[in-house]
């Protein structure tokens, strides 16, 4: 333990408080050498083997005007599919209106984009989809190539 002197020479020795001490640092920080902290970039779980099946279910939901249910970021979601395509980052994804379930930011209903390789337990529901919503605009900018739209 290194002690440093502070003040104007009154002999007070104390150790400076580490702002990233184990009990105080945010969950997404990792302590590295000499008490310095660096952000941890956690990989989202991937479901690469199910991309084609997930995309096919989304297309079916779009064609049959049904809602889609799945798990994303370990949270249940129920959505109305509006756009299916390849994003500008070259990832197969869908643009949806989330109508039920949970969200990290808590705002439901809301527009969201979900990548198919991060969707788990994808299934059709018996809920009728109201797609296209009045706010829906065709040709979403986050897609490089659009495969299907409401």
C-alpha positions in Angstrom: 0.0 0.0 0.0 1.5 3.3 -1.1 0.9 6.2 1.1 1.1 9.8 -0.2 1.3 13.0 1.7 -1.4 15.6 1.2 -1.9 19.0 2.6 0.7 21.6 3.6 3.1 19.4 5.6 1.0 18.6 8.7 2.3 15.0 8.4 -1.1 13.6 7.4 -0.5 10.4 5.4 -3.4 8.8 3.6 -4.1 6.7 0.6 -6.1 8.4 -2.2 -9.5 6.9 -2.8 -9.7 4.8 -6.0 -12.8 5.9 -7.9 -13.0 2.4 -9.4 -12.7 0.4 -6.2 -14.5 -3.0 -6.5 -17.6 -1.9 -4.7 -18.0 1.4 -6.5 -17.2 0.8 -10.1 -19.9 0.2 -12.7 -20.6 -3.3 -13.7 -19.2 -2.7 -17.2 -15.7 -1.8 -16.0 -12.8 -4.0 -15.4 -9.8 -3.2 -13.2 -6.5 -3.7 -15.0 -2.9 -3.0 -14.0 -2.2 -0.7 -11.1 -5.8 0.1 -10.3 -6.6 1.7 -13.7 -9.9 0.9 -15.1 -10.9 0.1 -18.7 -14.4 -0.5 -20.1 -15.3 -4.0 -20.9 -16.9 -4.6 -24.3 -19.2 -7.5 -23.7 -20.2 -9.5 -26.7 -23.9 -10.1 -27.1 -24.8 -13.8 -27.3 -25.0 -14.9 -31.0 -27.3 -17.3 -32.6 -25.6 -17.5 -36.0 -27.0 -21.0 -36.8 -30.6 -19.7 -36.7 -30.2 -16.6 -38.9 -31.9 -18.1 -41.9 -34.7 -19.6 -39.9 -35.3 -16.4 -37.9 -35.4 -14.4 -41.1 -37.9 -16.9 -42.7 -40.1 -16.6 -39.6 -40.0 -12.8 -39.8 -40.9 -12.9 -43.5 -43.8 -15.3 -42.7 -45.0 -12.9 -39.9 -44.9 -10.1 -42.4 -46.8 -12.0 -45.1 -49.4 -13.5 -42.7 -49.9 -10.2 -40.7 -48.9 -11.9 -37.4 -46.7 -10.7 -34.6 -43.4 -12.3 -33.8 -42.1 -13.2 -30.3 -38.5 -13.8 -29.4 -35.8 -13.2 -26.8 -33.2 -10.4 -27.4 -30.6 -9.3 -24.9 -32.2 -11.9 -22.5 -35.5 -9.9 -22.6 -38.8 -11.2 -24.1 -40.1 -9.1 -27.0 -43.3 -9.1 -29.1 -43.1 -7.1 -32.3 -44.8 -6.2 -35.6 -42.3 -6.7 -38.4 -42.1 -3.8 -40.9 -38.8 -4.2 -42.8 -36.4 -7.1 -43.4 -33.1 -6.6 -44.9 -29.3 -6.2 -44.7 -28.1 -3.3 -42.6 -25.3 -0.9 -43.6 -23.1 -3.0 -41.4 -23.8 -6.0 -43.5 -26.0 -7.8 -40.9 -29.4 -9.4 -41.6 -31.9 -7.6 -39.5 -35.5 -6.4 -39.1 -37.0 -3.1 -38.3 -40.0 -3.6 -36.0 -42.6 -1.9 -33.8 -42.3 -3.5 -30.4 -45.7 -3.8 -28.8 -45.1 -5.9 -25.8 -42.4 -7.6 -23.7 -39.5 -5.8 -22.0 -36.8 -3.3 -23.1 -33.6 -2.1 -21.5 -34.7 1.5 -21.8 -38.3 0.8 -20.8 -40.0 2.5 -23.7 -42.7 0.3 -25.2 -44.2 0.6 -27.7 -41.3 1.9 -29.8 -39.4 1.4 -33.1 -36.4 -0.9 -32.9 -33.9 -2.8 -35.2 -33.0 -6.3 -34.2 -30.2 -8.4 -35.8 -31.3 -11.9 -36.6 -28.2 -13.5 -35.1 -29.0 -12.0 -31.7 -32.6 -13.2 -31.6 -33.4 -16.4 -29.7 -36.5 -18.6 -29.4 -38.2 -16.9 -32.4 -41.8 -17.9 -33.0 -45.0 -16.7 -34.6 -47.8 -15.6 -32.3 -51.5 -15.7 -32.9 -51.7 -11.9 -32.4 -52.6 -10.0 -35.5 -50.1 -7.4 -36.6 -51.2 -3.8 -37.3 -48.3 -3.3 -39.8 -47.8 -1.0 -41.4 -48.1 1.6 -38.7 -49.0 5.2 -39.7 -45.5 6.4 -38.7 -43.8 3.7 -40.9 -41.6 5.0 -43.7 -40.5 2.7 -46.5 -36.8 2.6 -47.4 -35.3 2.7 -43.8 -31.9 4.3 -43.9 -30.3 1.7 -41.7 -30.6 -0.9 -44.4 -28.3 -1.3 -47.4 -30.6 -3.7 -49.0 -34.3 -4.3 -48.3 -35.6 -7.8 -48.7 -39.3 -7.2 -47.7 -41.4 -4.4 -46.3 -44.9 -4.0 -44.9 
